[in-house]
Amino acid sequence: MQAVVLCGGRGVRLRPLTNSMPKVMVPVAGRPIVDYVVEKLEALGLDIVLVVGYLREAVMEHFGPRVKYCFQDRPLGTAHALLTAEPLVSSERFLVVNGDLFFTDPLSWALEEDPVVMCVYPVKDASHYGVVEVVDGRVVDVAEKSKEGPGLVNAGIYLFDRRVFDAAKGVSLSPRGEYELTDAVRELIKSGVAVKARVLEGYWRDVGRLEDLREVEQYVRSGESIKAGASTPREGALA
């Protein structure tokens, strides 16, 4: 089984840190944020493919031959990034994980689960995230951004099978000029594929803004366990 980690983002909202490094290499407690993702995937024994783009040399120098690489030469979105990895994905089932996440769930469920699965996380303010509509444990729709208020958000962790590649090839440019992986999920749903929603049970943050980075840094340095398999209170959980 394989895992594809999307590492091509520029991290505009993390400037000035990302003026000299890719988003996934921004350090948390002295380690690149993507280190924590790769560590969990290695613990599962998965063959890992990193999709790299902006300042890719920093990522490749850090990981060396531990992983495989494919190159996203233009920042055309997450669905486009996944398609660049298609030639290197040989397993029928595979995880896809955004490289700029910090989470404590070990993802061991993915070894036995049937695709397709989209991980979600409950937050009190969903306005900065893609919000997922779930009915009876299944994803029925995904919005790129939401209004203020509580909701289940896209956690950026998926279990797919190879049908996702055809779905990704069928998406159109989004209003922000990118091919979105969430649109590929919508295409799967439209074609009749059941997409399960799995709620993450531990701590989770999308490190997309400086305030997110500060929060995760504080969390790690507070002495909370960050080992694979740890379960911690969901600070963003719905009341």
N, C-alpha and C positions, 0 to 999 in steps of 0.2 A: 504494500500500500504506500501511496505517496502523499506528499503535501506540497502545495504551491503557496509561497508567501509573497505577497505583493509589496514590493519595496521601492517603487519608482517615483513616489510622490515628492514634490518639491517642498511642501511644508510652508506655504506662504505665510500662514498665521503664526508660525514659530520663528519668524525673522526677529532679530538678526542672527539667531543661532544657525539657521539653515542657509545663510549666505555662503557658508564654507563647508557645509556637510549636508548629506541627504537627510530627510526627515527621520528615517528609521534609525539613523546613527546618533541622534540626539541622546545624550547620556542621562540615565536615571541611576542614582547611587553609584556612579562611576562606570556603568556599563551601558552600551547602546540599547535602546528600547527593544530593538529586534532580537537582541540576545535572549531575552526572556521568552520570546515566542519560539525561537529555534530550540532552546533548551527543552521546552515542553514537547515539541515534536520529536526531538531526538530520543527523549525518554520513552516514547511510544515505539521506537524502532523504525520510524518512517524514513523513506528516501525523500529528501527535501530539494525542491527547486525554488530558487529565489528569482523573481522577476525584478531586474534592476534597471534604472534609467538615469535620472539626475545624479551626477557625481558618483557614478557606479563604482569607480575605482576604490572608494573608501569602504564600501560594503565587501567588495571582493578581496581586498587586502585583509580585512578583519577576519573573514571566515575561511579564506583559502580553499583547499580542496575538500573541506568537510561537506560541502553542498554542491549542487549543480546550479548553473546560471543560464538565464536567457535575457535578452535585451529588449527593452521597450524604448525605441529610439525617439518616439514622440509621445508627449503626455496626452494620450487620447482616451484616458479613462480606465476603469477597473475591468470592464468586459474586454477591452482591447488588450489589457495587460495579461489577462488569463489566456486569451487566444495566442499570444506570443509563446506561452508555455506548452501549447498543445503538442508540438513535436517531441517534447521531453516527457510527456505524461503517458506512461504505458499501462498503468493499473486501471482497472475498471472503476474502482471507487477511490476517491481522493479528497483530502481536506483542502480548502482554500481559506487562507487567513490573511487579514490585513497586517502588515508588518509594524504598524504604529500603535498597536494595542498593548495594554498591560492588563492581565487577568490571572486569576488564581485557579480556575477550573482546569483539571488535568487533561480533559478531552479524551479520556480513555474509552468513553462510551462509543466513540467513532469507530473503534475496531470491530464492534459487533453490530452497530446500527445499519439499517438499510437507508440508502439515499432516497430522496433528497431531504436534507435537513438544513434549516437556517436558524442560527442561534440568535436569541433575543435577550434583552435585559430591561428590567423595569426601572424607570427613572421618574423623578418628580417633575422635571422640566425637560420636555422632549423637543424643545424648539431648535436645538442645535443638531439634531440627529434625523436620520431616516426612520420614520415611524412605521411599525409593522402591524397590520390588522390580522388578528388571529381569531379563528372560529373553530371551536371543538379541537384545539390542538394543531390546526393546520393554518398555514399562511394563506390569506386570500388576497392581500394587496400590500404594497410597500410604497410609501411616500418619501421622496428625497428629504424634505424638510416639513416640519409641523408647526402648529401654533403652540404657544406656551401652555403648559399643563402636563399632567402625568401621561405616561404611555409606555408601551413596549417598543424599544428601539432596536434597530439592526445592530447586532454586536460585531459584525464584520468577520464572522466565522461560519463556514459552510461545509457541509458534506455533500459532494456531488458525484454523479456518474458522468459518463462521456456524453450524455444527451445535452449537457450544458454548453458544449462547444457549438453545436448547431443552433442552440438558443441564442448564444452570444453573437453569432454571425447574423442573426436576424434582427438585432436591435438597431434603432436609429439614433442619431445624435441627440443628446439631451439639450435642454435650453442653455446649459452652460458649455456646450460644445464638446461633450465627451460621450463615449459609449459606456453606459453604466451597467455594472453587474446586477444591480437590483432590477434593471429592465430585462435582463436575461432570466432572472427568477420569474418575473411576470410572464415572459414568453413560455416558460415551462408550465406555469399554472394554466395559461390559456390553452395549452396543448393537452391538458388533462393529467399532468403529472402532480401527484400529491406531494406537497412540500410541508414537511413537519416543522413545527416550531419547538425549539428546545430552549427553555429558560436557563440561563447561566445561574449557578447557585453561589458563586463566590464574589470576590471583588472584581470590578471591571471598569476600565476607563479607555476611551479613545483619546490618545494624546495628540489632539489636533490644535490645541491652543496653549499659550504660555500658562494660563491658569490651570489647565489640566496637568501640564508637566509639573507645576509646583505641587499640586495635590498628590500626584503619584509619588513624587520625590519624598514628600512628607510621610506618606503611607509606608514606603519602603524603609525609610530611616527610623520610623516609629518603633520598629522591632516586630511588626506583624510578620507572620510567616509568608514567604513568597515561594515556598517549595511547591513543586508540582503535586497536585492533590490536595492542597490546603483549601479549607472552606472558611470563609470569613463573612461577617455580616455584610449584607448588601447596602452600602451607604446610600445608594441612589434608589433604593427600593420604594415601591409604592406604599403609602401608609395603609 
